[in-house]
Amino acid sequence: MMEFLNRIGLVGLFVHSVCEAVFLPIPVEGSLVLNILNSPFNAIRATIVAVTGSVLGAVISHQIGFLGGEKFLDRFFNSKKKERAEVIFEKYGFWSVGIAALTPLPYKFFALISGVLRMSRVKLIFVATIARSIRFIIVALTTLYFS
């Protein structure tokens, strides 16, 4: 699947970014790097596509959490993960989604739980856009520097 997504370029990057933020356990950074290596002049465009897809995926995860609520979390996630995420949300508020978007914490899970906890969608879009932009710009610049 990844080979196919990489062959179709920016469309594949967008699809991968959306899916990764909802359910796919394969980080989008690999597709972003491949897109930049294939066409270094499209680095800015590829970064914007990755950020846009990732934020859209976060909105979808948020909506799933909003509609599914606690029952959804109880069915698919153990109580330890749920409690840990709720503690982080209580401590950092909506910035917890940004922390997850910048670190190895599961971004899709935090986007999902933000819906369960009824976080504002506008705040989600704001913080996800900032955090994913920072992360993907770092990936793009590192790729360009070392390629």
Residue pairs with C-beta under 8 A, 6 or more apart in sequence:
2 16
2 26
2 30
2 31
4 12
5 12
5 13
5 15
5 16
5 31
6 12
6 31
6 34
6 35
9 35
9 38
9 39
10 35
10 42
10 45
10 46
10 49
12 31
13 28
13 31
13 32
13 35
13 46
13 49
13 50
13 53
14 49
14 50
14 52
14 53
15 53
16 24
16 26
16 28
16 31
16 53
17 28
17 31
17 49
17 50
17 51
17 52
17 53
17 54
17 56
17 57
18 53
18 54
18 56
18 57
18 60
19 57
20 26
20 27
20 28
20 54
20 57
20 108
21 53
21 54
21 55
21 56
21 57
21 58
21 60
21 61
21 107
21 108
21 111
22 57
22 60
22 61
22 64
22 108
23 108
28 50
28 53
28 54
29 136
29 139
31 50
32 46
32 47
32 50
32 136
32 139
32 140
32 143
33 139
33 143
35 42
35 46
36 42
36 43
36 46
36 140
36 143
36 144
36 147
37 143
37 147
39 46
40 144
40 147
43 140
43 143
43 144
44 140
46 140
47 133
47 136
47 137
47 139
47 140
50 132
50 136
51 129
51 132
51 133
51 136
54 101
54 107
54 128
54 132
54 136
55 125
55 128
55 129
55 132
57 108
57 111
58 97
58 101
58 107
58 108
58 111
58 124
58 125
58 128
59 111
59 121
59 124
59 125
61 108
61 111
61 112
61 115
62 111
62 112
62 114
62 115
62 119
62 121
62 124
63 115
64 72
64 112
64 115
65 72
65 73
65 111
65 112
65 113
65 114
65 115
65 116
65 117
66 115
66 116
66 118
67 115
68 115
68 116
69 116
70 116
72 112
72 116
73 82
73 112
73 113
73 116
74 82
77 109
81 109
82 113
85 96
85 109
85 110
85 113
86 113
86 117
88 96
88 99
88 110
89 96
89 110
89 113
89 114
89 117
89 119
92 99
94 114
94 119
94 120
94 123
94 124
94 127
95 127
96 110
96 114
97 107
97 110
97 111
97 114
97 119
97 124
97 127
97 128
97 131
98 127
98 128
98 130
98 131
99 105
99 110
99 131
100 106
100 107
100 109
100 110
100 111
101 107
101 110
101 127
101 128
101 131
101 132
101 135
102 131
102 134
102 135
111 124
111 128
114 124
